[in-house]
Amino acid sequence: MYPLIFIGTWEIVAIVLVVLLLFGGKKIPELMKGLGKGVKSFKEGMNEVEKEINEAGNTPEKTDTYNKEEK
């Protein structure tokens, strides 16, 4: 069984402070912009895969015409 992890207010504050110290205040908007672009492209890719799966399920299956001609 996986342990449950609860993040409180002080943990979030500590994480934000560490990120500020590592990257600085000027780099954070650039990081968030890159993260947003990554999430957007991931969603677009997932939508394309879902669309392809739905289209593949809606196409009629090919019938074997060779066997029909012999009968």
Secondary structure as the mmCIF struct_conf table of DSSP 4:
data_model
#
loop_
_struct_conf.conf_type_id
_struct_conf.id
_struct_conf.beg_label_comp_id
_struct_conf.beg_label_asym_id
_struct_conf.beg_label_seq_id
_struct_conf.end_label_comp_id
_struct_conf.end_label_asym_id
_struct_conf.end_label_seq_id
HELX_LH_PP_P HELX_LH_PP_P1 TYR A 2 LEU A 4
HELX_RH_AL_P HELX_RH_AL_P1 THR A 9 PHE A 23
TURN_TY1_P TURN_TY1_P1 GLY A 25 LYS A 26
HELX_RH_AL_P HELX_RH_AL_P2 LYS A 27 ASN A 58
BEND BEND1 THR A 59 THR A 59
HELX_LH_PP_P HELX_LH_PP_P2 PRO A 60 THR A 63
HELX_RH_AL_P HELX_RH_AL_P3 THR A 65 GLU A 70
#
